[in-house]
Amino acid sequence: MVKTKKITTPIGTSSWCALNEAPDTKFDPQWYCDLLVDKADAESFVADAEAFYTETREHFGASKATNPLPIKEHVDEEGNKTGKLVFKCKRKASGIRKDGSTWENKPPVLFGADLQPFTPEGSLGKGTKLRMSIGMKPYGNPKVGVTFEIVSAQIIDANYYGEEASADAFDVVEEGTAKTVVPAGAESFSEVEGGDSFNF
């Protein structure tokens, strides 16, 4: 029996993604990332994915209708090939089992370039440099195919959607009355030098 196989993508750049925050709900609720990878860096990954796809087809029946692997040739806005591939990866947020009960997923786990847990400062967007641990998940109904299910991601250089909120846009106004009140017990902590432990 063919089972889900874990594999790590090469490092690439997101061309479209929703990896943190709430899942995208345009179609089925899901987290996703379309990862752009140079063809030269993708050879080993593609070979493994194609071998797993062949194994999946043999398991469910080579004569059954199929969906293609979630790997596409990347083209620019004018339709020209760019020398890159797009890996279309996703993680469903919820679903319904055969018995009618529902299930829910947690979002993908994110790590930084230093392998420590990473909490983004906003919604990760186009241009984020990363790689992902995915499960190549076989399916056989109604067609045969393989899904790239996101397990976790290593964020190497974060790029965020839109303009992020920051106090850098302002100066301190001494006579203002809206000031932060330090919670009780916070006095026992001191500022940590070099608190940003993520190396981008």
Secondary structure, 3 states (H helix, E strand, C coil): CCCCEEEECCCEEEEEEECCCCCECCCCCEEEEEEEEEHHHHHHHHHHHHHHHHHHHHHHCCCCCECCCCEEEEECCCCCEEEEEEEEEEEECEEECCCCCEEECCCCEEECCCCCECCCCCCECCCCEEEEEEEEEEECCCCEEEEEEEEEEEEEECCECCCCCCHHHCCCCCCCCCCCCCCCCHHHCCCCCCCCCCCC
